[in-house]
Amino acid sequence: MSFSRLVRFISTDGKTYVGDAILPAFTYDARKATHAKVITGDVFGEYKVTNEKKVGEHLWFADNGINGW
């Protein structure tokens, strides 16, 4: 499974994750996402988009530049 909206985020459990942002209904703006499916592995190599969903308190988007994370 591939991802569409790559984000790095701090979840409510205090841990940092990489995930695929889940968009709220009726929007295409990933900046409004508050949840994401967790991605495990290396997004530049082998990875898996899991069904585990986390709430993001702070999100960083890949469109800002990977090195800016």
C-alpha positions as CSV (number, residue, x, y, z in Angstrom):
1,M,0.0,0.0,0.0
2,S,1.3,3.5,-0.9
3,F,0.8,6.8,0.9
4,S,-0.7,10.0,-0.5
5,R,0.0,12.6,2.1
6,L,3.2,12.0,4.0
7,V,3.4,13.6,7.4
8,R,5.7,13.5,10.4
9,F,3.8,14.1,13.6
10,I,3.8,14.0,17.4
11,S,0.9,11.9,18.7
12,T,-1.0,12.3,21.9
13,D,1.2,9.6,23.4
14,G,4.2,12.0,23.0
15,K,5.9,9.8,20.4
16,T,7.0,11.0,16.9
17,Y,5.6,9.0,13.9
18,V,5.6,9.1,10.1
19,G,2.2,8.6,8.6
20,D,-0.3,9.1,5.8
21,A,-2.6,12.0,6.8
22,I,-6.3,11.2,7.0
23,L,-8.3,14.1,5.6
24,P,-11.4,15.3,7.2
25,A,-14.6,14.9,5.2
26,F,-15.2,17.4,2.4
27,T,-11.6,18.7,2.3
28,Y,-8.5,18.2,0.2
29,D,-6.3,20.3,2.4
30,A,-3.9,18.0,4.3
31,R,-3.1,20.9,6.7
32,K,-6.5,20.3,8.3
33,A,-5.7,16.6,9.1
34,T,-5.7,15.6,12.8
35,H,-5.3,11.9,12.3
36,A,-2.8,9.7,10.3
37,K,-2.2,6.1,9.5
38,V,1.2,5.0,10.9
39,I,3.9,4.1,8.4
40,T,6.6,1.7,9.5
41,G,9.9,1.1,7.8
42,D,11.9,3.4,5.5
43,V,9.6,5.6,3.2
44,F,12.5,5.8,0.8
45,G,12.8,2.0,0.7
46,E,10.6,-0.7,2.1
47,Y,7.7,0.5,4.3
48,K,4.2,-0.4,5.3
49,V,1.2,1.8,5.8
50,T,-0.5,0.2,8.8
51,N,-4.1,0.3,9.8
52,E,-3.0,1.9,13.1
53,K,-4.5,5.4,13.4
54,K,-3.0,8.0,15.6
55,V,-4.1,11.5,16.6
56,G,-1.5,14.1,15.7
57,E,-1.0,17.1,18.0
58,H,1.8,18.6,15.8
59,L,2.1,17.7,12.1
60,W,5.0,18.4,9.6
61,F,4.3,17.9,5.9
62,A,6.8,16.5,3.4
63,D,5.9,19.3,0.9
64,N,8.0,21.6,3.2
65,G,11.0,19.6,2.3
66,I,12.1,16.3,3.8
67,N,15.3,18.0,5.3
68,G,13.0,20.5,7.0
69,W,11.5,17.8,9.3
